[in-house]
Amino acid sequence: MDNSIRKELISYYKWIVNLSIFIITVMVSVVSSSHNLYFSFILKFSLFLLALCIFINWLLVKRLTTIPIIESIPAEEYTRKHKLFIDSLDNIKIYGLLQNWFFIVSVILIFISFLFEWNNKI
């Protein structure tokens, strides 16, 4: 993997996790500060999806930062763990897809939940 692409992916994934943490903070603050809102099932599920997004982000960044270390070792000196790591590099695509979908679905669920709650209170 090209070093510039790897660094760009790491910064993108860090941006997504920072945005996820910001959304969690705002959501908890809004629900906690209002006496009319509560943590519905949809909000709890969206919190769970954002937590999964953050965990998958950790897996992605860990893999992307480990790639140059593994590539610096000659192929003849690979151990079983090194070969397993190289063989499972395709999981980065799956992790990235899952992280993006979990983030998008959770933001949509938060919006829908707040919309329904505010409409019921009016």
Backbone as CSV, one residue per row, in Angstrom:
resi,resn,N_x,N_y,N_z,CA_x,CA_y,CA_z,C_x,C_y,C_z
1,MET,0.846,-1.175,0.000,0.000,0.000,0.000,0.892,1.239,0.000
2,ASP,0.512,2.196,-0.807,1.260,3.439,-0.913,1.194,4.203,0.407
3,ASN,2.312,4.764,0.823,2.412,5.437,2.120,1.499,6.663,2.205
4,SER,1.379,7.425,1.122,0.523,8.625,1.160,-0.953,8.239,1.270
5,ILE,-1.352,7.175,0.582,-2.738,6.704,0.677,-3.018,6.196,2.084
6,ARG,-2.072,5.481,2.646,-2.237,4.952,4.001,-2.406,6.088,5.004
7,LYS,-1.580,7.122,4.887,-1.685,8.263,5.810,-3.002,9.008,5.622
8,GLU,-3.449,9.126,4.376,-4.721,9.786,4.116,-5.880,8.979,4.698
9,LEU,-5.830,7.665,4.584,-6.865,6.823,5.171,-6.881,6.933,6.695
10,ILE,-5.711,6.970,7.294,-5.639,7.097,8.750,-6.252,8.419,9.189
11,SER,-5.955,9.497,8.500,-6.523,10.791,8.891,-8.035,10.814,8.650
12,TYR,-8.511,10.172,7.588,-9.960,10.089,7.342,-10.642,9.310,8.451
13,TYR,-10.088,8.170,8.834,-10.707,7.354,9.876,-10.669,8.058,11.228
14,LYS,-9.622,8.806,11.487,-9.571,9.587,12.726,-10.635,10.680,12.713
15,TRP,-10.880,11.277,11.554,-11.913,12.289,11.434,-13.294,11.695,11.715
16,ILE,-13.551,10.508,11.195,-14.839,9.843,11.428,-15.029,9.547,12.906
17,VAL,-14.004,9.072,13.587,-14.160,8.755,15.005,-14.333,10.029,15.820
18,ASN,-13.668,11.100,15.463,-13.868,12.368,16.163,-15.290,12.880,15.961
19,LEU,-15.804,12.755,14.765,-17.178,13.152,14.499,-18.164,12.269,15.264
20,SER,-17.885,10.985,15.365,-18.742,10.080,16.131,-18.772,10.461,17.605
21,ILE,-17.628,10.758,18.158,-17.567,11.154,19.570,-18.295,12.484,19.777
22,PHE,-18.167,13.406,18.839,-18.879,14.677,18.940,-20.397,14.449,18.915
23,ILE,-20.870,13.592,18.024,-22.300,13.305,17.929,-22.802,12.648,19.205
24,ILE,-22.040,11.717,19.753,-22.434,11.083,21.017,-22.538,12.134,22.118
25,THR,-21.567,13.018,22.196,-21.560,14.055,23.230,-22.760,14.979,23.092
26,VAL,-23.032,15.429,21.869,-24.163,16.327,21.650,-25.481,15.618,21.953
27,MET,-25.604,14.373,21.518,-26.838,13.634,21.745,-27.099,13.445,23.234
28,VAL,-26.106,13.027,23.978,-26.270,12.829,25.411,-26.561,14.158,26.105
29,SER,-25.910,15.215,25.683,-26.149,16.539,26.279,-27.563,17.024,26.018
30,VAL,-28.048,16.865,24.802,-29.396,17.325,24.461,-30.445,16.535,25.227
31,VAL,-30.291,15.232,25.275,-31.274,14.405,25.985,-31.209,14.663,27.487
32,SER,-30.030,14.835,28.018,-29.891,15.056,29.457,-30.374,16.435,29.884
33,SER,-30.229,17.426,29.036,-30.617,18.784,29.417,-32.116,19.040,29.269
34,SER,-32.807,18.210,28.525,-34.233,18.406,28.299,-35.032,17.473,29.200
35,HIS,-36.107,18.009,29.747,-36.987,17.176,30.574,-38.001,16.427,29.723
36,ASN,-38.135,16.826,28.465,-39.121,16.200,27.583,-38.559,15.032,26.788
37,LEU,-37.250,14.954,26.654,-36.630,13.890,25.858,-36.112,12.782,26.757
38,TYR,-36.050,11.599,26.218,-35.499,10.459,26.939,-34.770,9.549,25.959
39,PHE,-34.011,8.624,26.485,-33.262,7.698,25.634,-34.197,6.584,25.170
40,SER,-34.738,6.745,23.986,-35.620,5.732,23.422,-34.776,4.562,22.909
41,PHE,-35.468,3.531,22.458,-34.763,2.363,21.920,-33.927,2.753,20.706
42,ILE,-34.470,3.647,19.876,-33.743,4.066,18.667,-32.458,4.799,19.043
43,LEU,-32.519,5.656,20.044,-31.311,6.368,20.472,-30.286,5.417,21.077
44,LYS,-30.762,4.462,21.851,-29.825,3.486,22.432,-29.169,2.654,21.344
45,PHE,-29.948,2.268,20.339,-29.397,1.492,19.235,-28.392,2.324,18.434
46,SER,-28.683,3.600,18.235,-27.741,4.450,17.500,-26.458,4.666,18.305
47,LEU,-26.570,4.754,19.631,-25.362,4.822,20.466,-24.529,3.553,20.318
48,PHE,-25.207,2.421,20.274,-24.514,1.141,20.083,-23.802,1.108,18.733
49,LEU,-24.481,1.583,17.682,-23.855,1.606,16.349,-22.656,2.550,16.310
50,LEU,-22.757,3.690,16.988,-21.613,4.609,17.038,-20.453,4.000,17.824
51,ALA,-20.773,3.258,18.880,-19.718,2.572,19.632,-19.039,1.515,18.754
52,LEU,-19.831,0.783,17.972,-19.250,-0.179,17.027,-18.399,0.525,15.979
53,CYS,-18.844,1.678,15.533,-18.084,2.470,14.567,-16.719,2.842,15.141
54,ILE,-16.693,3.245,16.397,-15.439,3.611,17.043,-14.538,2.393,17.217
55,PHE,-15.116,1.241,17.594,-14.319,0.023,17.749,-13.733,-0.427,16.410
56,ILE,-14.539,-0.398,15.358,-14.042,-0.779,14.033,-12.966,0.188,13.576
57,ASN,-13.120,1.464,13.937,-12.094,2.454,13.626,-10.772,2.084,14.277
58,TRP,-10.829,1.629,15.504,-9.614,1.204,16.201,-8.949,0.057,15.438
59,LEU,-9.760,-0.901,14.963,-9.198,-2.011,14.187,-8.556,-1.509,12.891
60,LEU,-9.209,-0.584,12.225,-8.677,-0.042,10.966,-7.356,0.686,11.167
61,VAL,-7.339,1.592,12.120,-6.124,2.386,12.333,-4.983,1.501,12.810
62,LYS,-5.304,0.515,13.639,-4.269,-0.421,14.102,-3.653,-1.176,12.923
63,ARG,-4.478,-1.643,12.025,-3.962,-2.360,10.853,-3.151,-1.442,9.949
64,LEU,-3.669,-0.235,9.722,-2.980,0.679,8.807,-1.639,1.156,9.363
65,THR,-1.526,1.276,10.681,-0.242,1.687,11.248,0.735,0.521,11.339
66,THR,0.241,-0.692,11.291,1.109,-1.868,11.395,1.671,-2.301,10.043
67,ILE,1.026,-1.906,8.972,1.457,-2.341,7.635,2.926,-2.033,7.349
68,PRO,3.437,-0.807,7.595,4.850,-0.551,7.273,5.813,-1.390,8.110
69,ILE,5.415,-1.706,9.322,6.278,-2.536,10.181,6.388,-3.938,9.606
70,ILE,5.259,-4.503,9.196,5.264,-5.853,8.627,5.996,-5.866,7.283
71,GLU,5.795,-4.826,6.471,6.441,-4.784,5.159,7.951,-4.578,5.261
72,SER,8.433,-4.076,6.386,9.877,-3.880,6.537,10.613,-5.190,6.831
73,ILE,9.886,-6.217,7.217,10.493,-7.526,7.502,10.605,-8.305,6.191
74,PRO,11.744,-8.910,5.931,11.872,-9.717,4.709,10.879,-10.883,4.707
75,ALA,10.388,-11.232,3.523,9.364,-12.278,3.400,9.854,-13.627,3.920
76,GLU,11.152,-13.863,3.874,11.684,-15.151,4.344,11.581,-15.284,5.862
77,GLU,11.520,-14.163,6.566,11.485,-14.189,8.034,10.067,-14.101,8.603
78,TYR,9.064,-14.198,7.741,7.689,-14.117,8.221,7.368,-15.304,9.116
79,THR,6.745,-15.008,10.223,6.243,-16.063,11.091,4.794,-16.336,10.711
80,ARG,4.173,-17.206,11.437,2.775,-17.546,11.183,1.868,-16.320,11.368
81,LYS,2.175,-15.506,12.379,1.380,-14.301,12.640,1.529,-13.284,11.506
82,HIS,2.743,-13.155,10.984,2.968,-12.230,9.873,2.162,-12.656,8.645
83,LYS,2.182,-13.951,8.343,1.441,-14.461,7.187,-0.060,-14.275,7.370
84,LEU,-0.539,-14.498,8.587,-1.955,-14.288,8.877,-2.337,-12.826,8.686
85,PHE,-1.465,-11.925,9.124,-1.720,-10.496,8.950,-1.779,-10.124,7.479
86,ILE,-0.822,-10.588,6.703,-0.781,-10.277,5.272,-2.004,-10.870,4.568
87,ASP,-2.383,-12.088,4.932,-3.534,-12.726,4.296,-4.851,-12.036,4.648
88,SER,-4.904,-11.384,5.796,-6.163,-10.765,6.228,-6.218,-9.260,5.949
89,LEU,-5.342,-8.756,5.097,-5.361,-7.328,4.768,-6.617,-6.914,4.003
90,ASP,-7.277,-7.870,3.357,-8.521,-7.539,2.659,-9.628,-7.143,3.634
91,ASN,-9.464,-7.477,4.910,-10.462,-7.098,5.912,-10.550,-5.589,6.090
92,ILE,-9.530,-4.857,5.688,-9.557,-3.394,5.805,-10.734,-2.828,5.013
93,LYS,-10.971,-3.358,3.842,-12.091,-2.886,3.027,-13.424,-3.159,3.721
94,ILE,-13.550,-4.334,4.300,-14.788,-4.700,4.999,-14.975,-3.821,6.226
95,TYR,-13.913,-3.620,6.994,-13.997,-2.771,8.186,-14.389,-1.341,7.815
96,GLY,-13.800,-0.825,6.753,-14.123,0.533,6.317,-15.576,0.661,5.883
97,LEU,-16.059,-0.326,5.145,-17.452,-0.319,4.713,-18.399,-0.384,5.920
98,LEU,-18.110,-1.276,6.858,-18.944,-1.387,8.058,-18.931,-0.091,8.870
99,GLN,-17.762,0.487,9.034,-17.654,1.714,9.820,-18.481,2.823,9.181
100,ASN,-18.373,2.996,7.886,-19.122,4.054,7.214,-20.629,3.830,7.296
101,TRP,-21.076,2.589,7.096,-22.505,2.309,7.172,-23.042,2.449,8.592
102,PHE,-22.297,1.987,9.580,-22.744,2.153,10.968,-22.876,3.626,11.317
103,PHE,-21.934,4.432,10.858,-21.982,5.863,11.133,-23.196,6.506,10.470
104,ILE,-23.410,6.225,9.207,-24.518,6.826,8.469,-25.861,6.398,9.058
105,VAL,-26.027,5.109,9.323,-27.293,4.612,9.884,-27.546,5.204,11.263
106,SER,-26.520,5.313,12.084,-26.723,5.858,13.432,-27.111,7.333,13.382
107,VAL,-26.516,8.114,12.490,-26.889,9.528,12.370,-28.331,9.662,11.873
108,ILE,-28.724,8.835,10.933,-30.105,8.859,10.446,-31.074,8.476,11.562
109,LEU,-30.732,7.447,12.340,-31.595,7.035,13.448,-31.714,8.114,14.520
110,ILE,-30.619,8.801,14.796,-30.666,9.895,15.772,-31.589,11.000,15.264
111,PHE,-31.461,11.361,14.016,-32.311,12.391,13.437,-33.777,11.980,13.492
112,ILE,-34.089,10.751,13.115,-35.469,10.265,13.133,-36.011,10.239,14.556
113,SER,-35.216,9.788,15.489,-35.661,9.716,16.872,-35.974,11.092,17.439
114,PHE,-35.086,12.049,17.218,-35.336,13.406,17.704,-36.539,14.027,16.998
115,LEU,-36.688,13.757,15.724,-37.826,14.284,14.976,-39.134,13.746,15.545
116,PHE,-39.207,12.449,15.806,-40.415,11.857,16.376,-40.680,12.354,17.794
117,GLU,-39.632,12.482,18.571,-39.814,12.940,19.956,-40.315,14.380,19.993
118,TRP,-39.755,15.239,19.168,-40.177,16.637,19.178,-41.577,16.793,18.608
119,ASN,-41.940,15.955,17.629,-43.286,16.017,17.083,-44.318,15.511,18.093
120,ASN,-43.966,14.539,18.901,-44.890,14.031,19.917,-45.079,15.005,21.066
121,LYS,-44.087,15.845,21.313,-44.159,16.782,22.438,-44.902,18.065,22.068
122,ILE,-45.005,18.322,20.767,-45.648,19.585,20.339,-47.151,19.442,20.346
